Each structure stands twice: as C-alpha cells, then as structure tokens.
C-alpha cells in the first residue's frame, strides 16, 4: 500500500495511511467526501490490520478480502462520478457470524454449521448493502451466542486487544475485539443477555442493545427468540447512533419487529443531561462487584451530577431473580430453536450411523460444543412434562415482575446507571470450566433483555492495570436517543484512551 499524508477533516493534525483505522466513521466519511481518501485505501488499511493482528486476537472466522476490495473500487467509481453517497458508504464493517450473509459463510462458530453458506442476506445486511457499506468478514463468537467469554468457539478463542491474556467478553467478543483492535470501523453483534454490552465494556468500546423489536431479527440465527436483538459496536457514541440509524426499522418478515418511526438517533446528541434524573440501583453495588468497578461507576455518577443531572438511589429488588429466570427462558427457547440442527434437515451429519436415531444422536453430539449441549439439556428439562409449571412458567412470571419494577423506576427517573459487569475482563481459562461463575457475570445485563429495554455500554474508567471499565445506561423502551445523548455528554467531557496490547501484532509491524 502506498503511504501518503492525509489531512484530518478539521485541519491541523495529519495522519498516515497506517493510522487511518484509528479514525471514527464520521472522520472517514469526511475524508471520503473531500476526496482526500478513497474507499479502496480505507479497506486496504483495515485488511492490513487484520493480517497484522488477527493471528493473535482471533476476531475473525472469515475474511472476504477480494469481495471487500472489489466493492470498495465500485464505490469509488460511483463517488468519482458525482453520486451523492450515504455516510456509511465505503466504510468497512465486521459482522458477527450468526448474522446471515448471502454467498458468505455463516457458521455461528460451531462445527454444526462449519462451511454453511446462506442463500440470503439478513435484513440488517440488506440495509447496509443499500448504503454501500463494505463487509470485511464474519466475526468470531461463542458458539450459537452461548457464552460470556468468546472461548466457546469451534475455531479458536478470541483474545482481548487491551490485554491478550484476558477474555474480550461474549458472545460478541469478536465484534468488540475487532473494533478495539482497529480491525473494523464498526461491527454488528447480537445481544441475548448482555452479549453486546459486556464485550464492549471489556474491550473499551461502545455497544448498544436496542429495544426489542427495533432491529429486525430476520436472518439472525436464533438463540432465544424473545430476547435476541442485533446492535452496533463502535469506537464512539456518535458512530454508534449512525449505525443504528442504518439498521433500525420495521421489517414485515420479522413478526416481532415494531412498526414505528424511529427518527434520527444522532438528533439532540449535544443537548446534554441537565435536568435529567438518573437512578442508581443499590443492588448493583452488592458483594461480588470489584472495588475498581464500583469506584468507576460512582465516579461516573458524580460526573453526571457535575453536568447537571440528578442522581437518585433506588432499589431493583428483582435483580437476584432475573438471572435464573433468564437462563430458564433462554435455554428453553434455545432447545426449541436448535432442534432443526439434526444432521438431516440441517447442519453437520455424522458418518457410520446404523440407524436414523443413531444418526440424530451422533450428529448433534459431534456438531455441538459442551456449552450448547448444556443449555439444550437445561431448556429441554424446563419444558418437559411435570417441570414446565415449576420452571418455565415461573420464569415467565419473574419476567413480568422485572419489567414492572423497571417501569416503576422510570416513572420517577429518566435513566438508570449501573456497571455492565461485576469485574473487568478476567484471564482466559479462568471461568470457562465453571459455568455458574461465568453466568454470574451476566447479572447486571440480563434484566434489560428480560424487560425488552434499550441499554448502552460505554467506557467510564480504567483499572490500575489499564483494563477498561464499562458503565451501562438503561432507558425506557424506544428511548435510544436519550441514551446516546447521555453517553455523548459523558464521552465528550471524560474522554478515555485505552492502549492496544503490543503482543497483538503477529509479525514485525508497529501498531
């Protein structure tokens, strides 16, 4: 790649092509509009980053280099001809590998779908293609989105770009790691119980879990249909709002998609938080929350007060019941959704089976990893005769209570502030052998999914070791614009920079 100096849109500072991947979407878009930079150059820069770092990080399962460069050149020709291009045109993205991409492998990081190529695009991919966005590749994840560490991948675990000895979070660990390592300008992930927000927090980037029904689930390989939601992961809040603008909206192919006008999520970003009331639930600061996380969130609360918001202490008494209810509901839905992967109709087919029953057993035993099997068995048990009322029905009742308690808080407050996770990113291998301990890391995120609410994860502090600490802002249904407004106010007044672990580089090249 040729190297030339590129002026920043606002002038003054200059950067080289090797630094292009550190820029925000808005900066890249301005450079493209000014013809200071081409989409092909941007795409090559990101592909170079992937080649340099991903041997260590493992963020990608598949990289579509030729297709990405070909698309970039097409976009450059259109722009040169004077066509007015949308803001995401020519900007490279990474896509979580449970979102269907026509003609491109979609594996869900599972042996069961190894080599599967969908015949259609998910709605979110159709929307991005209509805006001439560029798909760099498919991102690594916990198998079928079941996990909190991105270690449960059939291919390889994902490492945290801030410290390669640590997990990036899950299940959208590849999505968060790719953005944090400058291997994608932005990424799409999915969030069933925190799978966008927790990786964003661990990797020091911004992640949005939209209100259930805001983004079409058509083409998302289902884990738990009443909880799953696609959302963006980006470098900053404004970029996140831009991507949500692109993917939100009603889709008649998804019966859970809400038919409403969402407007422009970037509108009102600079209005600040003066006069807003922000709730701080005391249950989020109980035993098990690390002292550094607690201090970071309380400091964020003080920052919001300085910006003119009021902080009110509240109680979310159903918090302790939300986590077990979530695992019953999500596992029950998973056992149903994953029944289609049987080696006959769909997925990996075992060889040397002597009967149809043995073929079913062998195919699923070979095709699924241990965490997926665990959840299928848990869900099947919860739905079985004699246990349905005791477990699944009761979990649905808890779900109603949790949603009701959130509604009561929002009658007197505009937003809720909490940690994303009880701890910062922990070491690879530390919790994967203890599922219960790993599940406890989701305690602060799953209530949001149970209630169908929107929530934004963004960095608010760093540990003494330099690891990111993420805060979670929760709002009423369809109040994503307010989340972005509050997140932007904090981000602009409390910027935080995180380093990339130099061990990410897999060959002789500086970061």
C-alpha positions, 0 to 999 in steps of 0.5 A, spaced: 500 500 500 502 506 498 503 511 504 501 518 503 499 524 508 492 525 509 489 531 512 484 530 518 477 533 516 478 539 521 485 541 519 491 541 523 493 534 525 495 529 519 495 522 519 498 516 515 495 511 511 497 506 517 493 510 522 487 511 518 483 505 522 484 509 528 479 514 525 471 514 527 466 513 521 464 520 521 472 522 520 472 517 514 466 519 511 469 526 511 475 524 508 471 520 503 467 526 501 473 531 500 476 526 496 482 526 500 481 518 501 478 513 497 474 507 499 479 502 496 485 505 501 480 505 507 479 497 506 486 496 504 488 499 511 483 495 515 485 488 511 492 490 513 490 490 520 487 484 520 493 480 517 497 484 522 493 482 528 488 477 527 493 471 528 493 473 535 486 476 537 482 471 533 476 476 531 475 473 525 472 466 522 472 469 515 475 474 511 472 476 504 478 480 502 477 480 494 469 481 495 471 487 500 476 490 495 472 489 489 466 493 492 470 498 495 473 500 487 465 500 485 464 505 490 469 509 488 467 509 481 460 511 483 463 517 488 468 519 482 462 520 478 458 525 482 453 520 486 451 523 492 453 517 497 450 515 504 455 516 510 456 509 511 458 508 504 465 505 503 466 504 510 468 497 512 464 493 517 465 486 521 459 482 522 458 477 527 457 470 524 450 468 526 448 474 522 446 471 515 450 473 509 448 471 502 454 467 498 458 468 505 459 463 510 455 463 516 457 458 521 455 461 528 462 458 530 460 451 531 462 445 527 454 444 526 454 449 521 462 449 519 462 451 511 454 453 511 453 458 506 446 462 506 442 463 500 440 470 503 442 476 506 439 478 513 435 484 513 440 488 517 445 486 511 440 488 506 440 495 509 447 496 509 448 493 502 443 499 500 448 504 503 454 501 500 457 499 506 463 494 505 463 487 509 470 485 511 468 478 514 464 474 519 466 475 526 468 470 531 463 468 537 461 463 542 458 458 539 450 459 537 451 466 542 452 461 548 457 464 552 460 470 556 467 469 554 468 468 546 472 461 548 466 457 546 468 457 539 469 451 534 475 455 531 479 458 536 478 463 542 478 470 541 483 474 545 482 481 548 486 487 544 487 491 551 490 485 554 491 478 550 491 474 556 484 476 558 477 474 555 474 480 550 467 478 553 461 474 549 458 472 545 460 478 541 467 478 543 469 478 536 465 484 534 468 488 540 475 485 539 475 487 532 473 494 533 478 495 539 483 492 535 482 497 529 480 491 525 473 494 523 470 501 523 464 498 526 461 491 527 454 488 528 453 483 534 447 480 537 445 481 544 441 475 548 443 477 555 448 482 555 452 479 549 453 486 546 454 490 552 459 486 556 464 485 550 464 492 549 465 494 556 471 489 556 474 491 550 473 499 551 468 500 546 461 502 545 455 497 544 448 498 544 442 493 545 436 496 542 429 495 544 426 489 542 423 489 536 427 495 533 432 491 529 429 486 525 431 479 527 430 476 520 436 472 518 439 472 525 440 465 527 436 464 533 438 463 540 432 465 544 427 468 540 424 473 545 430 476 547 435 476 541 436 483 538 442 485 533 446 492 535 452 496 533 459 496 536 463 502 535 469 506 537 464 512 539 457 514 541 456 518 535 458 512 530 454 508 534 447 512 533 449 512 525 449 505 525 443 504 528 440 509 524 442 504 518 439 498 521 433 500 525 426 499 522 420 495 521 421 489 517 414 485 515 418 478 515 420 479 522 413 478 526 416 481 532 419 487 529 415 494 531 412 498 526 414 505 528 418 511 526 424 511 529 427 518 527 434 520 527 438 517 533 444 522 532 438 528 533 439 532 540 446 528 541 449 535 544 443 537 548 446 534 554 443 531 561 441 537 565 435 536 568 435 529 567 434 524 573 438 518 573 437 512 578 442 508 581 440 501 583 443 499 590 443 492 588 448 493 583 453 495 588 452 488 592 458 483 594 461 480 588 462 487 584 470 489 584 472 495 588 475 498 581 468 497 578 464 500 583 469 506 584 468 507 576 461 507 576 460 512 582 465 516 579 461 516 573 455 518 577 458 524 580 460 526 573 453 526 571 451 530 577 457 535 575 453 536 568 447 537 571 443 531 572 440 528 578 442 522 581 437 518 585 438 511 589 433 506 588 432 499 589 431 493 583 429 488 588 428 483 582 435 483 580 437 476 584 431 473 580 432 475 573 438 471 572 435 464 573 429 466 570 433 468 564 437 462 563 430 458 564 427 462 558 433 462 554 435 455 554 428 453 553 427 457 547 434 455 545 432 447 545 426 449 541 430 453 536 436 448 535 432 442 534 432 443 526 440 442 527 439 434 526 444 432 521 438 431 516 434 437 515 440 441 517 447 442 519 453 437 520 451 429 519 455 424 522 458 418 518 457 410 520 450 411 523 446 404 523 440 407 524 436 414 523 436 415 531 443 413 531 444 418 526 440 424 530 444 422 536 451 422 533 450 428 529 448 433 534 453 430 539 459 431 534 456 438 531 455 441 538 460 444 543 459 442 551 456 449 552 450 448 547 449 441 549 448 444 556 443 449 555 439 444 550 439 439 556 437 445 561 431 448 556 429 441 554 428 439 562 424 446 563 419 444 558 418 437 559 412 434 562 411 435 570 417 441 570 414 446 565 409 449 571 415 449 576 420 452 571 418 455 565 412 458 567 415 461 573 420 464 569 415 467 565 412 470 571 419 473 574 419 476 567 413 480 568 415 482 575 422 485 572 419 489 567 414 492 572 419 494 577 423 497 571 417 501 569 416 503 576 423 506 576 422 510 570 416 513 572 420 517 577 427 517 573 429 518 566 435 513 566 438 508 570 446 507 571 449 501 573 456 497 571 455 492 565 459 487 569 461 485 576 469 485 574 473 487 568 475 482 563 478 476 567 484 471 564 482 466 559 481 459 562 479 462 568 471 461 568 470 457 562 470 450 566 465 453 571 459 455 568 455 458 574 461 463 575 461 465 568 453 466 568 454 470 574 457 475 570 451 476 566 447 479 572 447 486 571 445 485 563 440 480 563 434 484 566 434 489 560 433 483 555 428 480 560 424 487 560 425 488 552 429 495 554 434 499 550 441 499 554 448 502 552 455 500 554 460 505 554 467 506 557 467 510 564 474 508 567 480 504 567 483 499 572 490 500 575 492 495 570 489 499 564 483 494 563 477 498 561 471 499 565 464 499 562 458 503 565 451 501 562 445 506 561 438 503 561 432 507 558 425 506 557 423 502 551 424 506 544 428 511 548 435 510 544 436 517 543 436 519 550 441 514 551 446 516 546 445 523 548 447 521 555 453 517 553 455 523 548 455 528 554 459 523 558 464 521 552 465 528 550 467 531 557 471 524 560 474 522 554 478 515 555 484 512 551 485 505 552 492 502 549 492 496 544 496 490 547 503 490 543 503 482 543 497 483 538 501 484 532 503 477 529 509 479 525 514 485 525 509 491 524 508 497 529 501 498 531 
